[in-house]
Amino acid sequence: MDIRQLNYFVAVYEQGSVSAAARYCCVAQPSLSAALRQLEQELGVTLFLRLPKGVLPTEDGEKLYGHAGRLLGQLQSLKASFREPVARVKFRLGLIRALGVERMSQLLREFSNSVAGLELHLVEPEEPCDARIITPHQLKAGEAFQPIWRDSYLLAMPPGTALSLQQQIQLTDFEQLPLIKRTPCDAWNILYPELVRLDIKPDIRADIQTIEYALGLVSAGVGCALVPNFDSLLQRQDITLSTITSLNLQREIGLAYPKNQDSVSLTILRQLCKTVG
């Protein structure tokens, strides 16, 4: 057993899938899978149950996670005790909601590892900040915009419903459809005016702000919701996802920063955003 194996194990446990953990650790999936199998062989236990989409920790996996977390934390403390103190670099990054936990965690992790002494503050995009990750329509005068991601939107539905059997959803399917409205949402701003134009009236069951709450209501069978096509959502078994025809439901996400300002931290962040998109 070595530290690399434990790091991979913790990543699989926290990410919920081997593929997501491989992306998080920036390693090839076969290498991570091999290390995980070797760890299971050394311990003589099964750490995860392999599901069609993702993994589920066993009782032994839960037990190892507690030990691994403490061990890795002690190792980090040990390393830190021998490092010379570095000057703190404060950086305020404004983030809109619903950016995708997995990809944002990876970007922020790489940013923190690339800037020595970084003290990162995540704030609302309307607050004073050094840079913002936003959509183009939120851009302010004097800011440059560097694209990072382009997301398509899907309709999330409770599994087992008649509509969930359709791979593609027509606009007419929204007539009296139990629907969870989420604002602000770029896709909603495109879809709803089109439904009004066609005199299609969905059954609005809730009006909330976050994707997490929307997905919770979908999973509970309250209604359907528009969600970005994040990889993590495609692995969930408590919801069904289908595309919506006739409309181009997309949004662009990018890094906004002052045109007349620059810093080492901002330069590094801009370069990282070019590689993760």
C-alpha positions as CSV (number, residue, x, y, z in Angstrom):
1,M,0.0,0.0,0.0
2,D,1.3,3.4,-0.9
3,I,0.2,7.1,-0.8
4,R,-0.6,7.1,-4.5
5,Q,-3.1,4.2,-4.0
6,L,-4.7,6.0,-1.1
7,N,-5.1,9.2,-3.0
8,Y,-6.7,7.4,-5.9
9,F,-9.0,5.6,-3.5
10,V,-10.1,8.8,-1.8
11,A,-10.7,10.4,-5.2
12,V,-13.0,7.5,-6.3
13,Y,-14.9,7.6,-3.0
14,E,-15.5,11.4,-3.2
15,Q,-16.1,11.6,-7.0
16,G,-18.4,8.6,-7.0
17,S,-16.9,7.1,-10.2
18,V,-13.6,5.8,-11.5
19,S,-13.7,7.9,-14.6
20,A,-14.4,11.1,-12.7
21,A,-11.6,10.3,-10.2
22,A,-9.2,9.8,-13.1
23,R,-10.0,13.2,-14.5
24,Y,-9.7,14.7,-11.0
25,C,-6.3,13.1,-10.4
26,C,-5.2,13.9,-14.0
27,V,-4.3,10.2,-14.7
28,A,-5.4,7.6,-17.2
29,Q,-8.4,5.6,-16.1
30,P,-6.7,2.2,-16.6
31,S,-3.8,3.3,-14.3
32,L,-6.2,4.4,-11.6
33,S,-8.2,1.2,-11.9
34,A,-5.1,-1.0,-11.7
35,A,-3.9,0.8,-8.6
36,L,-7.4,0.4,-7.0
37,R,-7.4,-3.3,-7.8
38,Q,-3.9,-3.7,-6.3
39,L,-5.1,-2.0,-3.1
40,E,-8.1,-4.3,-2.8
41,Q,-5.8,-7.3,-3.3
42,E,-3.3,-6.2,-0.7
43,L,-6.1,-5.6,1.8
44,G,-8.0,-8.7,0.8
45,V,-11.3,-6.8,0.6
46,T,-13.7,-5.2,-2.0
47,L,-13.8,-1.5,-1.5
48,F,-16.4,-0.5,-4.1
49,L,-19.4,-2.1,-5.7
50,R,-19.3,-1.4,-9.5
51,L,-22.6,-0.1,-10.8
52,P,-23.6,0.7,-14.4
53,K,-23.0,4.3,-13.6
54,G,-20.5,5.0,-10.9
55,V,-19.5,3.1,-7.8
56,L,-20.8,2.5,-4.3
57,P,-18.4,2.1,-1.3
58,T,-18.7,-1.1,0.6
59,E,-18.5,-1.3,4.4
60,D,-14.8,-1.9,4.1
61,G,-14.6,1.1,1.7
62,E,-16.2,3.3,4.3
63,K,-13.8,2.0,7.0
64,L,-10.8,2.7,4.8
65,Y,-12.0,6.2,3.9
66,G,-11.9,7.3,7.5
67,H,-8.3,5.9,8.0
68,A,-7.1,7.2,4.6
69,G,-8.4,10.7,5.3
70,R,-6.6,11.0,8.6
71,L,-3.4,9.5,7.2
72,L,-3.3,11.8,4.1
73,G,-4.1,14.8,6.3
74,Q,-1.2,14.0,8.7
75,L,1.1,13.6,5.7
76,Q,0.2,17.0,4.4
77,S,0.8,18.5,7.8
78,L,4.1,16.8,8.0
79,K,5.2,18.2,4.6
80,A,3.9,21.7,5.5
81,S,6.0,21.8,8.7
82,F,9.2,21.7,6.6
83,R,8.2,24.3,4.1
84,E,9.5,27.8,4.3
85,P,6.6,30.3,4.7
86,V,5.7,32.0,1.4
87,A,4.1,35.3,0.8
88,R,0.3,35.1,0.7
89,V,-1.3,36.0,-2.7
90,K,-5.0,37.0,-2.3
91,F,-7.2,36.4,-5.3
92,R,-11.0,37.0,-5.4
93,L,-12.8,35.0,-8.0
94,G,-16.5,35.6,-8.7
95,L,-18.5,32.6,-9.6
96,I,-22.1,32.3,-11.0
97,R,-24.1,29.3,-9.8
98,A,-24.5,25.9,-11.5
99,L,-21.0,25.7,-12.9
100,G,-20.5,22.0,-12.3
101,V,-18.8,20.8,-9.1
102,E,-16.5,18.3,-10.8
103,R,-14.9,20.6,-13.4
104,M,-14.8,23.6,-11.1
105,S,-13.1,21.6,-8.4
106,Q,-10.5,20.5,-10.9
107,L,-9.9,24.1,-12.2
108,L,-9.6,25.5,-8.7
109,R,-7.3,22.7,-7.6
110,E,-5.0,23.3,-10.5
111,F,-5.1,27.1,-9.8
112,S,-4.2,26.6,-6.1
113,N,-1.4,24.2,-7.0
114,S,0.1,26.6,-9.6
115,V,0.2,29.8,-7.5
116,A,2.5,29.6,-4.5
117,G,0.9,31.0,-1.4
118,L,-2.5,31.5,-3.1
119,E,-5.3,32.6,-0.8
120,L,-8.4,32.1,-2.9
121,H,-11.6,33.8,-2.0
122,L,-14.8,32.7,-3.9
123,V,-17.4,35.4,-4.0
124,E,-20.6,36.3,-5.8
125,P,-19.9,37.7,-9.3
126,E,-21.4,41.0,-8.4
127,E,-18.9,41.6,-5.6
128,P,-15.5,43.3,-6.2
129,C,-13.1,40.6,-7.6
130,D,-10.0,40.0,-9.6
131,A,-11.8,37.9,-12.2
132,R,-15.2,36.3,-12.7
133,I,-16.5,33.1,-14.3
134,I,-19.8,34.1,-15.9
135,T,-21.9,34.1,-19.1
136,P,-21.3,36.7,-21.8
137,H,-24.5,38.6,-21.1
138,Q,-23.1,39.4,-17.6
139,L,-20.0,41.0,-19.0
140,K,-19.2,44.6,-17.8
141,A,-17.7,47.5,-19.6
142,G,-13.9,47.3,-19.5
143,E,-13.8,43.5,-19.2
144,A,-12.3,41.0,-21.6
145,F,-14.0,37.6,-22.0
146,Q,-12.2,34.3,-22.5
147,P,-14.5,31.3,-23.3
148,I,-14.1,28.1,-21.3
149,W,-17.1,25.8,-21.6
150,R,-20.2,25.5,-23.8
151,D,-23.1,23.6,-22.1
152,S,-26.1,22.1,-23.7
153,Y,-29.3,21.7,-21.7
154,L,-31.3,18.6,-21.1
155,L,-34.7,17.9,-19.5
156,A,-34.3,16.0,-16.3
157,M,-37.3,13.8,-15.5
158,P,-38.3,11.4,-12.7
159,P,-37.5,7.8,-13.9
160,G,-40.5,5.6,-14.7
161,T,-42.7,8.4,-16.1
162,A,-44.1,8.0,-19.6
163,L,-42.2,11.0,-20.9
164,S,-38.9,9.6,-19.6
165,L,-39.1,6.8,-22.2
166,Q,-38.6,9.3,-24.9
167,Q,-35.1,10.1,-26.0
168,Q,-36.2,13.4,-27.5
169,I,-38.7,15.9,-26.1
170,Q,-41.0,18.0,-28.3
171,L,-42.2,21.4,-27.3
172,T,-45.7,20.2,-27.3
173,D,-44.8,17.7,-24.6
174,F,-44.5,20.7,-22.2
175,E,-48.3,21.2,-22.2
176,Q,-49.4,20.8,-18.6
177,L,-46.0,19.1,-17.8
178,P,-45.1,19.3,-14.1
179,L,-42.1,21.7,-14.4
180,I,-39.6,23.1,-11.9
181,K,-38.7,26.6,-12.9
182,R,-35.1,27.6,-12.1
183,T,-33.9,31.2,-12.3
184,P,-31.6,32.6,-13.2
185,C,-31.2,30.1,-16.1
186,D,-30.1,30.8,-19.6
187,A,-32.1,27.9,-21.0
188,W,-35.3,28.9,-19.3
189,N,-34.9,32.4,-20.8
190,I,-35.0,30.7,-24.2
191,L,-37.6,28.0,-23.6
192,Y,-40.3,29.9,-21.8
193,P,-40.9,32.7,-24.3
194,E,-41.2,30.1,-27.0
195,L,-43.8,28.2,-25.0
196,V,-45.7,31.4,-24.5
197,R,-45.5,32.1,-28.2
198,L,-47.0,28.7,-29.0
199,D,-49.6,29.0,-26.2
200,I,-48.1,25.9,-24.4
201,K,-48.8,26.1,-20.7
202,P,-46.6,23.9,-18.4
203,D,-47.6,23.2,-14.8
204,I,-45.1,25.2,-12.8
205,R,-44.6,23.3,-9.5
206,A,-41.7,25.2,-8.0
207,D,-39.5,28.3,-8.6
208,I,-36.0,27.9,-7.2
209,Q,-32.4,29.0,-7.9
210,T,-30.0,26.0,-7.6
211,I,-29.6,22.9,-9.7
212,E,-29.1,20.8,-6.6
213,Y,-32.6,21.6,-5.3
214,A,-34.1,21.2,-8.8
215,L,-32.5,17.8,-9.1
216,G,-33.8,16.9,-5.6
217,L,-37.3,17.7,-6.6
218,V,-37.0,15.8,-9.9
219,S,-35.7,12.8,-8.0
220,A,-38.6,13.1,-5.5
221,G,-41.1,13.0,-8.5
222,V,-42.3,16.6,-8.1
223,G,-41.6,17.5,-11.7
224,C,-39.1,18.0,-14.5
225,A,-36.3,20.6,-14.8
226,L,-33.8,22.0,-17.3
227,V,-30.2,21.1,-16.4
228,P,-26.8,21.4,-18.1
229,N,-25.3,18.2,-19.5
230,F,-22.7,17.7,-16.8
231,D,-20.9,14.4,-16.8
232,S,-21.8,13.8,-13.2
233,L,-25.6,14.0,-14.0
234,L,-25.3,11.4,-16.8
235,Q,-24.2,8.9,-14.1
236,R,-27.2,9.4,-11.8
237,Q,-29.8,6.7,-11.7
238,D,-32.5,8.7,-9.8
239,I,-33.3,10.9,-12.8
240,T,-33.7,10.4,-16.6
241,L,-32.3,12.9,-19.1
242,S,-33.5,13.6,-22.6
243,T,-32.8,16.3,-25.3
244,I,-35.3,18.9,-26.3
245,T,-35.8,19.3,-30.1
246,S,-36.5,22.5,-32.0
247,L,-34.5,24.7,-29.7
248,N,-30.8,25.3,-29.3
249,L,-30.6,25.4,-25.5
250,Q,-27.0,26.3,-24.8
251,R,-24.9,28.6,-22.7
252,E,-21.3,29.8,-22.9
253,I,-19.2,30.1,-19.7
254,G,-16.0,32.1,-19.7
255,L,-13.5,34.0,-17.7
256,A,-14.1,37.7,-17.4
257,Y,-11.2,40.0,-16.3
258,P,-10.3,43.7,-16.4
259,K,-8.6,44.6,-19.7
260,N,-6.3,47.1,-18.1
261,Q,-5.1,44.9,-15.3
262,D,-2.8,41.9,-15.1
263,S,-1.0,39.8,-12.5
264,V,0.9,36.6,-12.3
265,S,-2.1,34.9,-10.7
266,L,-4.5,36.1,-13.4
267,T,-2.1,35.0,-16.2
268,I,-1.9,31.5,-14.7
269,L,-5.7,31.3,-14.3
270,R,-6.2,32.4,-17.9
271,Q,-3.8,29.8,-19.2
272,L,-5.5,27.1,-17.1
273,C,-8.9,28.1,-18.5
274,K,-7.5,27.5,-22.0
275,T,-6.6,23.9,-21.2
276,V,-9.7,22.8,-19.3
277,G,-12.2,24.0,-21.9
